[in-house]
Amino acid sequence: MRSVWAVLAVRPEADPDYVRHTLILVEQPPLERLRRSLIRGHALAQRK
């Protein structure tokens, strides 16, 4: 959470949940990020 607050100190308009999520993703390997993104995109497409 310290990293989230550090980002928010510089960018107070940022959404804390988006910042937290982005910082979590940055720590994951690229292929894992891609896999999660594809799953998310597929789920969104199914809702429409």
Residue pairs with C-beta under 8 A, 6 or more apart in sequence:
1 20
3 23
4 16
4 19
4 20
4 23
7 14
7 19
7 23
8 14
8 16
8 19
11 19
25 33
25 36
28 36
